[in-house]
Structure formats: C-alpha cells, structure tokens
C-alpha cells in the first residue's frame, strides 16, 4: 500500500506541474495556444482537467498513506 500511495503522490505532483505550466501559456480568445515548434494546439480546458487529476491523485495518495501509517501504529 505504501508503494501505491507514493506512486499516487508522484502522479499528483506531475499533473500539478503540468497544470501550472499549461496555465502560463498565452491562450487566444478561443482558449487555444498553438506551439509552432511542436505543431500542437493546447486548449485552456486542459488546465482544469490536469488540476483535477492532480487533486484526485493527491487526495487518494494521502488517504492511502494515512491508512498505512494508522495500521502500522496499532500493536
């Protein structure tokens, strides 16, 4: 359970960093950003999705970690 909790927290961190990076892009009025070097269009709605995934993974990881440490402290 400890490994799964650690993995979930790392996923939360990765999605949080991705959401932060994408929130700093200069989106146009339609909520799109075109990266000419990659040829990719980023949508502003992705920021909310990545932020939500970060919260879900983070909370799940913390709950699993709390259950793990709670179970360990009992004799």
C-alpha atoms as an extended CHARMM CRD file, in Angstrom:
* protein
*
        75  EXT
         1         1  UNK       CA              0.0000000000        0.0000000000        0.0000000000  PROA      1               0.0000000000
         2         2  UNK       CA              2.9430000000        2.3040000000        0.6760000000  PROA      2               0.0000000000
         3         3  UNK       CA              4.1930000000        1.9520000000       -2.9000000000  PROA      3               0.0000000000
         4         4  UNK       CA              0.7660000000        2.7670000000       -4.3400000000  PROA      4               0.0000000000
         5         5  UNK       CA              0.4420000000        5.8270000000       -2.0910000000  PROA      5               0.0000000000
         6         6  UNK       CA              3.8780000000        7.0350000000       -3.1740000000  PROA      6               0.0000000000
         7         7  UNK       CA              3.0310000000        6.4960000000       -6.8280000000  PROA      7               0.0000000000
         8         8  UNK       CA             -0.2220000000        8.4390000000       -6.4660000000  PROA      8               0.0000000000
         9         9  UNK       CA              1.5390000000       11.3600000000       -4.8110000000  PROA      9               0.0000000000
        10        10  UNK       CA              4.1640000000       11.4240000000       -7.5900000000  PROA      10              0.0000000000
        11        11  UNK       CA              1.3920000000       11.3850000000      -10.2040000000  PROA      11              0.0000000000
        12        12  UNK       CA             -0.3090000000       14.2550000000       -8.3940000000  PROA      12              0.0000000000
        13        13  UNK       CA              2.9310000000       16.2140000000       -8.4540000000  PROA      13              0.0000000000
        14        14  UNK       CA              3.4520000000       15.5400000000      -12.1660000000  PROA      14              0.0000000000
        15        15  UNK       CA             -0.0900000000       16.5970000000      -13.0950000000  PROA      15              0.0000000000
        16        16  UNK       CA              0.2100000000       19.6590000000      -10.8440000000  PROA      16              0.0000000000
        17        17  UNK       CA              3.3900000000       20.7610000000      -12.5860000000  PROA      17              0.0000000000
        18        18  UNK       CA              1.7770000000       20.1450000000      -15.9700000000  PROA      18              0.0000000000
        19        19  UNK       CA             -1.2960000000       22.1780000000      -14.9860000000  PROA      19              0.0000000000
        20        20  UNK       CA              0.8920000000       25.0290000000      -13.7490000000  PROA      20              0.0000000000
        21        21  UNK       CA              2.9990000000       25.0400000000      -16.9230000000  PROA      21              0.0000000000
        22        22  UNK       CA             -0.0550000000       24.9770000000      -19.1690000000  PROA      22              0.0000000000
        23        23  UNK       CA             -1.7580000000       27.7550000000      -17.2000000000  PROA      23              0.0000000000
        24        24  UNK       CA              1.1370000000       30.0920000000      -18.0380000000  PROA      24              0.0000000000
        25        25  UNK       CA              0.6920000000       29.7630000000      -21.8460000000  PROA      25              0.0000000000
        26        26  UNK       CA             -0.6720000000       32.7870000000      -23.7590000000  PROA      26              0.0000000000
        27        27  UNK       CA             -4.0610000000       31.4480000000      -24.9040000000  PROA      27              0.0000000000
        28        28  UNK       CA             -6.0880000000       33.3530000000      -27.5030000000  PROA      28              0.0000000000
        29        29  UNK       CA             -9.7500000000       34.4140000000      -27.1920000000  PROA      29              0.0000000000
        30        30  UNK       CA            -10.9260000000       30.9240000000      -28.1960000000  PROA      30              0.0000000000
        31        31  UNK       CA             -8.8420000000       29.3470000000      -25.4290000000  PROA      31              0.0000000000
        32        32  UNK       CA             -6.2050000000       27.8480000000      -27.7070000000  PROA      32              0.0000000000
        33        33  UNK       CA             -2.4350000000       28.0990000000      -27.9450000000  PROA      33              0.0000000000
        34        34  UNK       CA             -0.5260000000       26.8790000000      -30.9880000000  PROA      34              0.0000000000
        35        35  UNK       CA              3.0590000000       25.7580000000      -30.4560000000  PROA      35              0.0000000000
        36        36  UNK       CA              4.7380000000       26.1380000000      -33.8610000000  PROA      36              0.0000000000
        37        37  UNK       CA              7.8370000000       24.1290000000      -32.9440000000  PROA      37              0.0000000000
        38        38  UNK       CA              5.8180000000       21.0660000000      -31.8870000000  PROA      38              0.0000000000
        39        39  UNK       CA              2.8390000000       21.6630000000      -34.1810000000  PROA      39              0.0000000000
        40        40  UNK       CA              0.4300000000       21.1070000000      -31.2670000000  PROA      40              0.0000000000
        41        41  UNK       CA             -2.6200000000       23.1050000000      -30.2270000000  PROA      41              0.0000000000
        42        42  UNK       CA             -3.1060000000       23.2970000000      -26.4570000000  PROA      42              0.0000000000
        43        43  UNK       CA             -6.5860000000       24.0010000000      -25.0810000000  PROA      43              0.0000000000
        44        44  UNK       CA             -7.2060000000       26.0630000000      -21.9860000000  PROA      44              0.0000000000
        45        45  UNK       CA             -9.6620000000       23.4740000000      -20.6510000000  PROA      45              0.0000000000
        46        46  UNK       CA             -6.7860000000       21.0620000000      -20.2070000000  PROA      46              0.0000000000
        47        47  UNK       CA             -5.5330000000       23.1360000000      -17.2910000000  PROA      47              0.0000000000
        48        48  UNK       CA             -8.7040000000       22.3680000000      -15.3230000000  PROA      48              0.0000000000
        49        49  UNK       CA             -8.5090000000       18.6750000000      -16.2120000000  PROA      49              0.0000000000
        50        50  UNK       CA             -4.8640000000       18.3650000000      -15.1670000000  PROA      50              0.0000000000
        51        51  UNK       CA             -5.5780000000       20.2630000000      -11.9570000000  PROA      51              0.0000000000
        52        52  UNK       CA             -8.4990000000       17.9630000000      -11.1550000000  PROA      52              0.0000000000
        53        53  UNK       CA             -6.3710000000       14.8710000000      -11.8000000000  PROA      53              0.0000000000
        54        54  UNK       CA             -3.6840000000       16.3060000000       -9.5510000000  PROA      54              0.0000000000
        55        55  UNK       CA             -6.1970000000       16.8020000000       -6.7440000000  PROA      55              0.0000000000
        56        56  UNK       CA             -7.7080000000       13.3320000000       -7.1560000000  PROA      56              0.0000000000
        57        57  UNK       CA             -4.3440000000       11.5600000000       -7.1740000000  PROA      57              0.0000000000
        58        58  UNK       CA             -3.0250000000       13.6790000000       -4.3230000000  PROA      58              0.0000000000
        59        59  UNK       CA             -6.0100000000       13.0880000000       -2.0680000000  PROA      59              0.0000000000
        60        60  UNK       CA             -6.0540000000        9.3800000000       -2.8770000000  PROA      60              0.0000000000
        61        61  UNK       CA             -2.3590000000        9.0830000000       -2.0970000000  PROA      61              0.0000000000
        62        62  UNK       CA             -2.7260000000       10.9220000000        1.1940000000  PROA      62              0.0000000000
        63        63  UNK       CA             -5.6770000000        8.7590000000        2.2500000000  PROA      63              0.0000000000
        64        64  UNK       CA             -3.7650000000        5.5740000000        1.4480000000  PROA      64              0.0000000000
        65        65  UNK       CA             -0.6920000000        6.8660000000        3.2760000000  PROA      65              0.0000000000
        66        66  UNK       CA             -2.8040000000        7.7550000000        6.3240000000  PROA      66              0.0000000000
        67        67  UNK       CA             -4.3940000000        4.2950000000        6.3180000000  PROA      67              0.0000000000
        68        68  UNK       CA             -0.9700000000        2.6990000000        6.0070000000  PROA      68              0.0000000000
        69        69  UNK       CA              0.5500000000        4.6330000000        8.9020000000  PROA      69              0.0000000000
        70        70  UNK       CA             -2.5780000000        4.2350000000       11.0180000000  PROA      70              0.0000000000
        71        71  UNK       CA             -2.4670000000        0.4660000000       10.5620000000  PROA      71              0.0000000000
        72        72  UNK       CA              1.2340000000        0.3520000000       11.3760000000  PROA      72              0.0000000000
        73        73  UNK       CA              0.9370000000        2.1640000000       14.6960000000  PROA      73              0.0000000000
        74        74  UNK       CA             -1.5610000000       -0.3180000000       16.1400000000  PROA      74              0.0000000000
        75        75  UNK       CA              0.0060000000       -3.2090000000       18.0960000000  PROA      75              0.0000000000
